[in-house]
Amino acid sequence: MGSLVLLDLLGGVALLLWGLHMVLTGVLRAFGPDLRRFLNKALRNRFSAFVSGLGLTALLQSSTATGLMTTSLAADGLVGLVPALAIMLGANVGTTLIVQVLSFNISAVAPIFFVVGVATFRVGGASLTRALGRIAIGLGLILLALHILIDTLAPAEQAPLARALLASITGDPILCIALAAVLTWAAHSSVAVVLLVMSLAYSHFVSPEAALAMVLGANLGSAINPLIEGGIGGNPASRRLPLGNLINRLVGVIVVLPFLPVLARELPAWQPDASKMTAEFHMLFNVALALIFIGPLDAMAWLLVRILPDRPAPADPATPRYLDESILETPPVALANAARETLRMGDTTETMLRDVMTALLNNDRKLVGEVSKLDNVVDRLNEAIKLYITKLTRGSLDEREGRRAMEIVSFTINLEHIGDIIDKNLCELATKKIKGRYQFSAEGAAELSAFHKRVCDSLQQAFGVFMTGDVEAARRLLREKAELRTAELAAADRHFERLREGRPESLETTSLHLDVLSDLKRIHSHICSVAYPVLEAAGDLPAREVPAAEASAGGLTYQPRLP
């Protein structure tokens, strides 16, 4: 009998965790990129940041997800540490809102959520509709899990062995805090543990003092997990926010701990329902921490920077800066980081493209060597990004996330091809020109410089298309591709005209001149590849461009995994 009760209890907890996971992933799939942009824009001051963190966490039902997004923004230097800490104070209060709602007996509406969720998920063709269905199913699972937990614990209340065992475990408040902190760390959810404690308190399995102590432990445990996931050797900037959140929680636990016996006597008189009393204490604790710490956040930020000072930039430029593997379970954030690393790879490729023309026109042998070395950086970043995306796609991505992942991989492949053309072709042409001491004619050099500038400008435009998905910018990029073909033919005609005139510089450099034009046009074709996925998604890809689009993407397609 005891084993069956334990099995039912574990099943209820597992169902609760899975319901919370479905709600979180559903919200991230529906609004993930918008949530990150919302956070970035909402951080005008600590008070607006606090409200933003509260609302976002109430929507996500996970302060961990909010913390990961905010940590990523803070580590990249996009937001200050003070508003980031304010967001976490709001996030901690936000987790209490769902607990407050679930403290009422609303399990009867679980079937409604299931029916609506399944119908929406099965019928909805768009990823947004399916994500909303996923959210509804997750809410139904949460309510069903709470119903199972209460029904399982009710008959076991009279079992002497169960009561004696739980009494021995929860007799010491410090042990209760440690137990709840470990459970929260293992479950990755303070909401789940607080809901479990509410069920135990409702069934009189734990005393009021033990319930309050376990709530403190759940709050502490939720702050420990992000710090551990950040890694000991990670970027110090990415660990400041989790450490600050942990310090806030730890100070709160230490201050409240001596008053637990008094609170356990007074709170039941104010709220006789043990389950609601637990939920209300959870909210009061986090609101009090927010009121206490919202003022001295500047001092907290100063202390965190002193504890975790910035490290010098890595000497090896091929070392990835943004590929944080601790957030792979949050695809929108992971994809944003992969895109930032791809832009960094693009910056290196752009440096190669600009410098190789300088070396070619000025016969700079040293600069040719430096450009060639940068190709190794591009190659290593390409491999790191592809490996990161591969790990990300092992999880469950929706169609939009999968498409974005393949866009990132496709663009990195094309950037790597551009680097190879520069290294294997243009650098060799520059070396040949230097060894032969050749010089382009003044007109030829000007034409090559103008052609090269148009290619560089297109690369800058491609970066914008890659990050924003702007359809009109993608159209302009393809129009420039067609115009550059015409410009190449015109430049070749002018070169042949100089040959007919018998210009000695043109006679010496004819093969070099035409090869440079050809290689720059090939580079431009790889640059324009970023436009094809954007236009294809918008249904605006010209029929004659479809084969080119498939070739530029390397045949990459994404088939989303079944949820």
C-alpha positions as CSV (number, residue, x, y, z in Angstrom):
1,M,0.0,0.0,0.0
2,G,2.8,2.4,0.9
3,S,4.7,1.7,-2.3
4,L,1.5,2.5,-4.3
5,V,1.0,5.8,-2.5
6,L,4.7,6.7,-3.1
7,L,4.3,5.8,-6.8
8,D,1.2,7.9,-7.1
9,L,3.0,10.8,-5.4
10,L,6.0,10.6,-7.7
11,G,3.7,10.4,-10.7
12,G,1.8,13.5,-9.6
13,V,5.1,15.4,-9.2
14,A,6.3,14.3,-12.6
15,L,3.0,15.3,-14.2
16,L,3.3,18.7,-12.5
17,L,6.8,19.3,-13.8
18,W,5.8,18.3,-17.3
19,G,2.8,20.6,-17.2
20,L,5.1,23.5,-16.2
21,H,7.5,22.5,-18.9
22,M,4.8,22.5,-21.6
23,V,3.5,25.9,-20.5
24,L,7.1,27.4,-20.6
25,T,8.0,25.9,-24.0
26,G,4.6,26.9,-25.4
27,V,5.1,30.5,-24.4
28,L,8.7,30.6,-25.7
29,R,7.6,29.1,-29.0
30,A,4.8,31.6,-29.4
31,F,6.5,34.7,-28.2
32,G,10.2,33.8,-27.7
33,P,12.0,36.4,-29.9
34,D,9.4,39.1,-29.0
35,L,10.0,38.4,-25.2
36,R,13.8,39.1,-25.6
37,R,13.1,42.3,-27.6
38,F,10.5,43.3,-24.9
39,L,13.1,42.8,-22.2
40,N,15.7,44.8,-24.1
41,K,13.3,47.8,-24.5
42,A,11.6,47.7,-21.1
43,L,14.8,48.4,-19.1
44,R,14.5,52.1,-18.8
45,N,14.9,52.1,-15.0
46,R,14.8,49.7,-12.1
47,F,11.1,50.1,-11.5
48,S,10.0,49.4,-15.1
49,A,12.4,46.5,-15.1
50,F,10.9,45.2,-11.9
51,V,7.4,45.3,-13.5
52,S,8.6,43.7,-16.7
53,G,10.2,40.8,-14.8
54,L,7.1,40.3,-12.8
55,G,4.8,40.2,-15.8
56,L,7.1,38.1,-18.0
57,T,7.6,35.5,-15.3
58,A,3.9,35.3,-14.6
59,L,3.5,34.6,-18.3
60,L,6.3,32.1,-18.5
61,Q,5.7,30.5,-15.0
62,S,9.5,30.2,-14.7
63,S,11.9,32.7,-13.1
64,T,14.7,30.5,-14.6
65,A,13.6,31.3,-18.1
66,T,13.4,35.0,-17.4
67,G,16.8,34.8,-15.7
68,L,18.4,33.1,-18.7
69,M,17.2,35.8,-21.1
70,T,18.2,38.6,-18.8
71,T,21.6,37.0,-18.0
72,S,22.3,36.7,-21.8
73,L,21.4,40.4,-22.3
74,A,23.5,41.5,-19.3
75,A,26.5,39.4,-20.2
76,D,26.5,40.8,-23.8
77,G,26.5,44.3,-22.3
78,L,23.1,45.1,-23.8
79,V,21.6,46.0,-20.4
80,G,23.1,47.3,-17.2
81,L,23.5,45.1,-14.1
82,V,21.1,47.2,-12.0
83,P,18.0,46.9,-14.2
84,A,18.9,43.2,-14.7
85,L,18.9,42.7,-10.9
86,A,15.6,44.5,-10.8
87,I,14.1,42.2,-13.4
88,M,15.0,39.2,-11.2
89,L,13.3,40.8,-8.2
90,G,10.2,41.1,-10.3
91,A,10.7,37.6,-11.6
92,N,10.8,36.2,-8.1
93,V,7.5,38.0,-7.3
94,G,6.1,36.8,-10.6
95,T,6.5,33.1,-9.7
96,T,4.2,33.7,-6.7
97,L,1.3,34.8,-8.8
98,I,0.7,31.4,-10.4
99,V,1.0,29.8,-7.0
100,Q,-1.6,32.2,-5.7
101,V,-4.0,31.2,-8.5
102,L,-3.4,27.5,-8.0
103,S,-4.0,27.8,-4.2
104,F,-7.7,27.8,-5.1
105,N,-9.5,24.6,-6.0
106,I,-9.9,25.0,-9.8
107,S,-9.0,21.5,-10.8
108,A,-12.5,21.1,-12.3
109,V,-11.5,23.3,-15.3
110,A,-8.7,20.9,-16.2
111,P,-10.8,19.0,-18.7
112,I,-11.7,22.3,-20.4
113,F,-8.0,23.1,-20.9
114,F,-7.4,19.6,-22.3
115,V,-10.2,19.8,-24.8
116,V,-9.3,23.3,-26.0
117,G,-5.6,22.6,-26.0
118,V,-5.8,19.3,-27.9
119,A,-8.2,20.8,-30.5
120,T,-6.1,23.9,-31.0
121,F,-2.9,21.8,-31.2
122,R,-4.3,19.3,-33.7
123,V,-6.3,21.7,-35.9
124,G,-3.9,24.7,-35.8
125,G,-1.7,24.9,-38.8
126,A,0.4,27.9,-37.7
127,S,3.1,27.5,-35.1
128,L,1.6,30.2,-33.0
129,T,-1.8,28.3,-32.8
130,R,-0.1,25.1,-31.9
131,A,2.0,26.8,-29.2
132,L,-1.2,28.2,-27.6
133,G,-2.6,24.7,-27.7
134,R,0.5,23.4,-25.9
135,I,0.1,26.1,-23.2
136,A,-3.5,25.0,-22.6
137,I,-2.6,21.4,-22.3
138,G,0.2,22.3,-19.9
139,L,-2.2,24.2,-17.7
140,G,-4.6,21.2,-17.7
141,L,-1.7,18.9,-16.7
142,I,-0.8,21.3,-13.8
143,L,-4.3,21.3,-12.4
144,L,-4.7,17.5,-12.9
145,A,-1.3,16.9,-11.1
146,L,-2.5,19.0,-8.1
147,H,-5.7,17.0,-7.9
148,I,-3.7,13.8,-8.0
149,L,-1.3,15.0,-5.2
150,I,-4.2,16.0,-2.9
151,D,-6.1,12.8,-3.5
152,T,-3.0,10.7,-2.9
153,L,-2.0,12.4,0.3
154,A,-5.5,12.5,1.8
155,P,-5.8,8.7,2.7
156,A,-2.1,8.5,3.7
157,E,-2.7,11.2,6.3
158,Q,-3.8,8.5,8.8
159,A,-0.9,6.2,8.1
160,P,1.2,6.2,11.3
161,L,4.4,5.2,9.5
162,A,4.1,7.9,6.9
163,R,3.4,10.6,9.4
164,A,6.3,9.5,11.6
165,L,8.7,9.4,8.7
166,L,7.7,12.9,7.5
167,A,7.8,14.3,11.0
168,S,11.3,13.1,11.5
169,I,12.4,14.7,8.2
170,T,10.6,18.0,8.7
171,G,11.2,18.4,12.5
172,D,14.2,20.7,12.0
173,P,13.6,24.0,10.1
174,I,17.1,24.1,8.7
175,L,16.7,20.5,7.4
176,C,13.4,21.5,5.8
177,I,15.2,24.4,4.1
178,A,18.0,22.2,2.8
179,L,15.5,19.5,1.7
180,A,13.3,21.9,-0.3
181,A,16.4,23.6,-1.8
182,V,17.7,20.3,-3.1
183,L,14.3,19.3,-4.5
184,T,14.0,22.7,-6.2
185,W,17.5,22.3,-7.7
186,A,16.6,18.8,-9.0
187,A,13.2,19.9,-10.3
188,H,14.4,23.2,-11.8
189,S,11.2,24.7,-10.6
190,S,10.4,26.5,-7.3
191,V,6.7,26.7,-8.4
192,A,6.5,22.9,-8.5
193,V,8.1,22.5,-5.1
194,V,5.9,25.2,-3.5
195,L,2.8,23.5,-4.9
196,L,4.0,20.2,-3.5
197,V,4.5,21.8,-0.1
198,M,1.0,23.3,-0.3
199,S,-0.4,19.8,-0.9
200,L,1.6,18.5,2.1
201,A,0.3,21.3,4.3
202,Y,-3.3,20.9,3.1
203,S,-3.2,17.2,4.0
204,H,-1.5,18.0,7.4
205,F,1.5,16.0,6.5
206,V,3.8,18.8,7.6
207,S,3.4,21.4,10.4
208,P,3.0,25.1,9.6
209,E,6.5,25.8,10.6
210,A,7.9,23.0,8.4
211,A,5.8,24.3,5.5
212,L,7.1,27.8,5.9
213,A,10.7,26.6,6.1
214,M,10.3,24.5,3.0
215,V,9.0,27.6,1.1
216,L,12.2,29.4,2.1
217,G,14.2,26.4,0.8
218,A,12.3,26.4,-2.5
219,N,13.2,30.1,-2.9
220,L,16.8,29.4,-2.1
221,G,17.0,26.4,-4.4
222,S,15.7,28.3,-7.4
223,A,18.6,30.7,-7.1
224,I,21.2,28.1,-6.7
225,N,20.5,26.3,-10.0
226,P,21.2,29.1,-12.5
227,L,24.5,29.8,-10.7
228,I,25.6,26.1,-11.1
229,E,24.5,26.0,-14.7
230,G,26.6,29.1,-15.4
231,G,29.7,27.0,-14.7
232,I,32.7,27.8,-12.6
233,G,34.9,28.8,-15.5
234,G,32.4,30.7,-17.6
235,N,32.2,34.4,-18.4
236,P,32.2,36.4,-15.1
237,A,29.6,38.8,-16.5
238,S,27.2,35.9,-17.1
239,R,27.5,34.8,-13.4
240,R,26.9,38.2,-11.7
241,L,23.2,38.2,-12.1
242,P,22.6,34.7,-10.7
243,L,25.0,35.4,-7.8
244,G,23.2,38.6,-7.0
245,N,19.9,36.8,-7.0
246,L,21.3,34.1,-4.7
247,I,22.6,36.7,-2.3
248,N,19.2,38.4,-2.1
249,R,17.5,35.1,-1.4
250,L,20.1,33.9,1.1
251,V,19.9,37.2,3.1
252,G,16.1,36.9,3.1
253,V,16.3,33.3,4.4
254,I,18.8,34.2,7.1
255,V,16.7,37.1,8.3
256,V,13.3,35.2,8.4
257,L,14.6,31.9,9.8
258,P,14.7,33.0,13.5
259,F,11.1,34.3,13.2
260,L,9.6,31.0,11.8
261,P,8.1,29.8,15.1
262,V,6.3,33.1,15.6
263,L,5.1,33.2,12.0
264,A,3.9,29.6,12.3
265,R,1.8,30.6,15.3
266,E,0.4,33.8,13.9
267,L,-0.2,33.1,10.2
268,P,-2.7,30.2,10.8
269,A,-4.9,32.6,12.8
270,W,-4.9,35.0,9.9
271,Q,-5.3,32.3,7.2
272,P,-6.7,29.0,8.6
273,D,-6.3,27.2,5.2
274,A,-2.8,25.7,5.4
275,S,-2.5,25.6,1.6
276,K,-3.4,29.2,1.1
277,M,-1.3,30.2,4.1
278,T,1.8,28.6,2.4
279,A,1.1,30.4,-0.9
280,E,0.6,33.7,0.8
281,F,3.8,33.4,2.8
282,H,5.6,32.6,-0.4
283,M,4.3,35.9,-1.9
284,L,5.0,38.0,1.2
285,F,8.5,36.7,1.4
286,N,9.3,37.7,-2.2
287,V,7.5,41.0,-2.1
288,A,9.4,41.9,1.1
289,L,12.7,41.1,-0.6
290,A,11.8,43.2,-3.5
291,L,11.0,46.2,-1.3
292,I,14.2,45.8,0.7
293,F,16.6,45.3,-2.3
294,I,15.1,47.6,-5.0
295,G,16.8,50.6,-3.4
296,P,20.4,49.5,-2.8
297,L,20.8,47.7,-6.2
298,D,23.6,50.1,-7.2
299,A,25.6,48.9,-4.2
300,M,24.8,45.3,-5.0
301,A,26.0,45.8,-8.6
302,W,29.2,47.4,-7.4
303,L,29.8,44.4,-5.1
304,L,29.2,41.9,-7.8
305,V,31.6,43.5,-10.2
306,R,34.2,43.5,-7.5
307,I,33.6,39.8,-6.8
308,L,33.5,38.8,-10.4
309,P,35.6,41.3,-12.4
310,D,35.8,41.3,-16.2
311,R,38.4,39.1,-17.7
312,P,40.6,40.2,-20.6
313,A,39.3,39.3,-24.0
314,P,40.5,35.9,-25.1
315,A,43.8,36.1,-27.0
316,D,42.4,33.5,-29.5
317,P,39.9,35.2,-31.8
318,A,38.6,31.8,-32.8
319,T,37.2,31.2,-29.3
320,P,33.4,31.6,-29.4
321,R,32.1,34.3,-27.1
322,Y,28.3,33.8,-27.2
323,L,27.7,30.0,-27.6
324,D,26.5,29.4,-24.0
325,E,25.5,25.7,-23.7
326,S,23.7,26.2,-20.4
327,I,20.8,27.8,-22.3
328,L,20.3,25.2,-25.0
329,E,17.0,24.2,-23.3
330,T,15.7,27.7,-24.1
331,P,15.9,27.7,-27.9
332,P,14.9,31.4,-28.6
333,V,17.8,32.6,-26.4
334,A,20.2,30.0,-27.8
335,L,19.3,30.9,-31.4
336,A,19.9,34.6,-30.6
337,N,23.3,33.8,-29.2
338,A,24.2,31.7,-32.2
339,A,23.1,34.6,-34.5
340,R,25.4,36.9,-32.5
341,E,28.3,34.5,-32.9
342,T,27.6,34.3,-36.7
343,L,27.7,38.1,-36.9
344,R,31.1,38.0,-35.2
345,M,32.2,35.4,-37.7
346,G,30.8,37.8,-40.4
347,D,32.9,40.7,-39.0
348,T,36.0,38.6,-39.4
349,T,35.0,37.7,-43.0
350,E,34.4,41.4,-43.7
351,T,37.9,42.2,-42.4
352,M,39.4,39.6,-44.7
353,L,37.4,41.0,-47.7
354,R,38.5,44.6,-47.1
355,D,42.1,43.9,-46.3
356,V,42.7,41.6,-49.2
357,M,41.9,44.3,-51.7
358,T,44.2,46.7,-49.8
359,A,46.9,44.1,-50.0
360,L,46.2,43.5,-53.7
361,L,46.3,47.1,-54.8
362,N,49.3,48.1,-52.6
363,N,51.4,44.9,-53.0
364,D,51.4,44.4,-49.2
365,R,52.9,41.0,-48.6
366,K,52.5,41.2,-44.8
367,L,48.8,42.0,-45.0
368,V,48.3,39.0,-47.3
369,G,49.7,36.8,-44.6
370,E,47.4,38.3,-42.0
371,V,44.3,37.8,-44.2
372,S,45.3,34.2,-44.7
373,K,45.5,33.6,-41.0
374,L,42.0,35.0,-40.5
375,D,40.6,32.2,-42.6
376,N,41.5,29.8,-39.9
377,V,39.5,31.9,-37.4
378,V,36.5,31.8,-39.8
379,D,36.8,28.0,-40.2
380,R,36.9,27.4,-36.5
381,L,34.0,29.6,-35.7
382,N,32.0,27.9,-38.5
383,E,32.6,24.5,-36.9
384,A,31.8,25.8,-33.4
385,I,28.5,27.4,-34.5
386,K,27.4,24.3,-36.5
387,L,28.2,22.1,-33.5
388,Y,26.2,24.4,-31.2
389,I,23.2,24.3,-33.6
390,T,23.5,20.5,-33.8
391,K,23.2,20.2,-30.1
392,L,20.3,22.6,-30.1
393,T,18.3,20.7,-32.7
394,R,18.6,17.5,-30.7
395,G,15.8,19.0,-28.5
396,S,12.3,19.7,-29.5
397,L,12.1,22.8,-31.8
398,D,9.0,24.1,-33.5
399,E,9.0,24.8,-37.2
400,R,10.0,28.5,-36.9
401,E,12.9,27.7,-34.5
402,G,14.1,24.9,-36.8
403,R,13.9,27.2,-39.8
404,R,16.0,29.8,-38.0
405,A,18.5,27.2,-37.0
406,M,19.0,26.2,-40.6
407,E,19.2,29.8,-41.7
408,I,22.1,30.3,-39.2
409,V,23.9,27.2,-40.4
410,S,23.4,28.2,-44.1
411,F,24.8,31.7,-43.5
412,T,27.8,30.4,-41.6
413,I,28.6,27.9,-44.5
414,N,28.4,30.7,-47.0
415,L,30.6,33.0,-44.9
416,E,33.1,30.1,-44.7
417,H,33.0,29.7,-48.5
418,I,33.7,33.5,-48.8
419,G,36.7,33.1,-46.5
420,D,38.0,30.2,-48.7
421,I,37.6,32.3,-51.9
422,I,39.6,35.1,-50.3
423,D,42.3,32.8,-48.9
424,K,42.7,30.3,-51.8
425,N,42.1,32.7,-54.7
426,L,42.4,36.4,-53.9
427,C,45.4,36.0,-51.6
428,E,47.1,33.9,-54.2
429,L,46.4,36.5,-56.9
430,A,47.8,39.1,-54.5
431,T,50.9,37.0,-54.0
432,K,51.3,36.5,-57.7
433,K,51.0,40.2,-58.3
434,I,53.6,41.0,-55.6
435,K,56.1,38.5,-56.9
436,G,55.7,39.7,-60.5
437,R,55.8,43.4,-59.4
438,Y,52.8,44.0,-61.5
439,Q,50.7,47.2,-61.3
440,F,47.1,47.7,-62.5
441,S,46.4,50.7,-64.7
442,A,44.9,53.7,-62.9
443,E,41.6,53.0,-64.6
444,G,41.7,49.3,-63.8
445,A,42.5,49.8,-60.1
446,A,39.6,52.3,-59.8
447,E,37.2,49.9,-61.4
448,L,38.3,47.1,-59.1
449,S,38.0,49.3,-56.1
450,A,34.5,50.4,-57.0
451,F,33.4,46.9,-57.7
452,H,34.9,45.7,-54.4
453,K,33.1,48.5,-52.5
454,R,29.8,47.3,-53.9
455,V,30.5,43.8,-52.7
456,C,31.4,45.1,-49.2
457,D,28.3,47.2,-49.0
458,S,26.2,44.2,-49.9
459,L,27.8,42.2,-47.1
460,Q,26.8,44.9,-44.7
461,Q,23.3,44.8,-46.1
462,A,23.3,40.9,-45.8
463,F,24.0,41.2,-42.1
464,G,20.9,43.3,-41.6
465,V,18.8,40.8,-43.6
466,F,20.2,38.0,-41.5
467,M,19.3,39.6,-38.2
468,T,15.9,41.3,-39.1
469,G,14.5,39.1,-41.9
470,D,13.5,42.4,-43.7
471,V,11.8,41.3,-47.0
472,E,12.4,44.6,-48.8
473,A,16.1,44.5,-47.9
474,A,16.3,41.0,-49.2
475,R,14.7,42.1,-52.5
476,R,17.3,44.9,-52.8
477,L,20.1,42.4,-52.2
478,L,18.9,40.2,-55.1
479,R,18.4,43.3,-57.3
480,E,22.0,44.2,-56.6
481,K,23.1,40.7,-57.5
482,A,21.6,41.2,-61.0
483,E,23.1,44.7,-61.4
484,L,26.5,43.4,-60.3
485,R,26.5,40.9,-63.1
486,T,26.0,43.7,-65.6
487,A,28.7,45.7,-63.8
488,E,31.2,42.8,-64.2
489,L,30.5,42.6,-67.9
490,A,30.9,46.4,-68.3
491,A,34.2,46.3,-66.3
492,A,35.5,43.4,-68.5
493,D,34.6,45.3,-71.7
494,R,36.5,48.4,-70.5
495,H,39.5,46.2,-69.7
496,F,39.5,44.7,-73.2
497,E,39.2,48.2,-74.6
498,R,42.5,49.1,-72.8
499,L,44.0,45.9,-74.1
500,R,43.2,46.9,-77.7
501,E,44.8,50.2,-77.0
502,G,48.0,48.3,-76.1
503,R,48.2,49.7,-72.5
504,P,51.3,47.9,-71.0
505,E,49.8,47.7,-67.4
506,S,46.6,46.1,-68.8
507,L,48.6,43.6,-70.9
508,E,50.6,42.5,-67.8
509,T,47.6,42.1,-65.5
510,T,44.9,41.0,-67.8
511,S,44.4,37.5,-66.2
512,L,44.7,39.0,-62.6
513,H,42.2,41.7,-63.4
514,L,39.6,39.3,-64.8
515,D,40.2,36.7,-62.0
516,V,39.6,39.3,-59.3
517,L,36.4,40.4,-60.9
518,S,35.2,36.8,-61.1
519,D,36.2,36.0,-57.5
520,L,34.4,39.1,-56.2
521,K,31.3,38.1,-58.1
522,R,31.4,34.6,-56.6
523,I,31.7,36.2,-53.2
524,H,28.7,38.4,-53.9
525,S,26.7,35.3,-54.8
526,H,27.4,33.7,-51.5
527,I,26.5,37.0,-49.8
528,C,23.1,37.1,-51.5
529,S,22.3,33.6,-50.3
530,V,21.0,35.2,-47.0
531,A,18.1,36.7,-49.0
532,Y,16.6,33.4,-50.2
533,P,15.2,32.0,-47.0
534,V,13.6,35.4,-46.1
535,L,11.9,35.7,-49.5
536,E,11.0,32.0,-49.6
537,A,9.3,32.3,-46.2
538,A,7.4,35.4,-47.4
539,G,6.3,33.5,-50.6
540,D,8.2,36.1,-52.7
541,L,11.0,34.1,-54.2
542,P,11.1,34.4,-58.0
543,A,10.8,31.1,-59.8
544,R,14.1,31.5,-61.6
545,E,15.9,31.9,-58.2
546,V,14.6,28.7,-56.6
547,P,17.5,26.5,-57.8
548,A,20.0,29.1,-56.7
549,A,18.3,29.3,-53.3
550,E,18.5,25.5,-52.9
551,A,22.2,25.6,-53.9
552,S,23.1,28.4,-51.6
553,A,21.5,26.7,-48.6
554,G,23.4,23.5,-49.4
555,G,20.2,21.5,-49.6
556,L,19.5,22.2,-45.9
557,T,16.0,21.6,-44.7
558,Y,14.5,21.2,-41.3
559,Q,11.9,18.7,-40.2
560,P,10.6,19.6,-36.8
561,R,10.4,16.8,-34.2
562,L,7.1,15.6,-33.0
563,P,6.2,17.1,-29.6
